[in-house]
Amino acid sequence: MISSYKNDHENTIFTIHTANTTYQMKADWYGTLLHTYYGKRVPDGDLSYIIEYPAPSFSGHSHIARTSWNYSPDTYPQECSTFGCGDFRTTMIAVRNTDGSRGLELCYVDSEITEGKYSIKGLPAFYGDKDEAQTLRITLKDRVYDIYVHLYYGVIDKYDIITRYAVIENKSGAEIKLEKALSMNLDIQFGKFDTITFHGRHTSEREFCRETVEPGRRSVGSLRGASSHQFSPFAILCSHDATEEAGECYGFNFVYSGNFLWEVEYEQMRQTRVVMGINPENFCYILADGETFETPEVAMSFSNEGLGKLSRNYHKAIRNNLCRGKYKLARRPSLINNWEGTYMDFTGDKLVSMAEDASKLGIELFVMDDGWFGKRDTDTSGLGDWVVNEKKLGCTLSELAERIKATGMKFGIWFEPECISEDSDLFRAHPDWALTMPNRGPVRSRTQLVLDFAREDVREYILNSLIKVLESADISYVKWDFNRHICDVYSNAFPAEKQGEINHRYILGLYDMLEKLTSRFPDILFESCSGGGGRFDCGMLYYMPQVWCSDDTDPVERTKIQYGTSFGFPSCTVASHVSASPNHQTGRVTSLKTRGNLATSGMYGVELDINKMTDEEKVGISEQVARYKELADLVMSGDYYRLTSPYDVKEPFACWEFVREDGSEAWVVDIYLRTVANRYPAFVKIRGLIPDAQYRINGSNETYSGASLMYCGIKLLHRWGEYYSDSYHITLA
Ligand code: DGJ
């Protein structure tokens, strides 16, 4: 619920309440918009008594306050910080005015509260109709020039989500340059915090990293043109004492798939500032008179019940208020993908024979991965030529789809629309369609370049090529891949002074294309991929409800990857596959059961040469598929609990739980990551059950009360060997 009122001192107080949190700001006597409070819900009232105006030397006081020597933009808690007029901290917005000065001093103009959540033209955003969401707009204006900043707050009350984005509007009569246009600023006046960020590399995404906030700046981000494997655009600030179940935690989930910055500054007055938005490096956006710039949004959430609750807020909001389309809440089909089974060495007959075996085991969808188009038997050629290689398939695409469907399965296909091989007909015809710098050789990555998606003509050509393929056969699923990062950020279609806009224009172009494609094919299940989880972000999830979480299919490694992912994203977005053993990325040998338990903790698939499996293994797969069908709804919509951490060096196992919100059913999985001799017993306490209800575990005759399972816990099975895994299906007796 949003409210605003003017107090006796002519201050306007804005208060946002969600189910469990309160966010408050005040436009003060001078018109400065100050941040008052964000945290656990408190009753209505002016909380700005808490605002302190420290006046350290060397922090200048603002000219607007004349004789108030302690009114310093460098120390008071701001809602929308700007560079150049006295705030020396990291800031949210920096504007280069037409006179060359770099300054902006914002003053409150007006505000509006509306029902339903705002949307952003051309950008993905959480949504919510008037029964579940509200919007607050606060407009500020520069004290000198007619430059406006409209701050938007979207409130999804029941999930404790507050989103922010800003519109910068130039009415100054002249051109200005946006040199920094972040989406949010949060100033917290006191408290001792840790940051939790998720970093990694290809095949090792979202490793958990917790650090104490020390004086200075700590930032993570991407300049790779994609949100990246290296740093996730989701981060947490939490109290030192925060655990899974207790403590204060703030989450920041950026709804954007390109360059980003998340920065925390602990400053001289022991205040903590958090900013997030498009990375200002290699960014300079020219705003002509009359133009506006819309930042992407950041979805914030707060929990004072620890990290687990914070994650569940995001899980629910992403599932219900970000993902869209037919598959948003529907069970995703179990699938087999031929990539690790054949790589690019396949024929149509081979794929059909894999489909025949897979269909007998209950698998519902066959996905033909990379290698079916143009000249594409290795990754050195063919990208851009989205023409079916009928010679390789031995038939048309439509015929292949029909043959696969005749086995009882649906048919899906892989694309990498944003990239181009130099050895392709498309590149030979349009070398200027690739992002390359004038007079400089390009940086090649996986021997490919990136198409200039900032250009409409390029996008239109690629979109039409994809439509042609998708309309030529009965296709139920598309995997949209992106296998390199973007350097050589230069578009031949834009003038020199606009090159600082290209990274962002590329992402806007990508979103434009995804909107057109997904709305044209509403029955297709789209899966996003970027060499695995290199673009696992809320931006992509707005268009495609699931992501290939990592190219690392080793279940031991992937336990950590899915653990890190779970902090900001729900299991229904995590595509997870059983692959061959020894594993192709690590050589590790694991049991089919261990691989299956991990894959069933996400959207289940199989990615191996099923024709080579033994009869016993095939039975194992068919049992897993049946179990996935039974458990998928619980995994997709249940509450998720991390019962242990795979990073805990004192525990050899990782354990997690899905439980229905009403406590009627739970599924608990453990995976042993290390083997130790003379092993001590391992226990976990189950969460979210009904204390006085009776339950069975894996259909056994014995029953247990919910209270005993939650407070005494269960003893995990002890097995011999490496990397074993068990699961415990807890149902009402
Ligand atoms: C990277 C993906 O993550 C893989 O699953 C596979 O699709 C390859 N690209 C194909 O080139």
Boltz pocket constraint, residues with backbone or C-beta under 6 A from the ligand:
constraints:
  - pocket:
      binder: B
      contacts: [[A, 339], [A, 369], [A, 370], [A, 414], [A, 481], [A, 483], [A, 529], [A, 530], [A, 531], [A, 532], [A, 548], [A, 550], [A, 551]]
      max_distance: 6.0
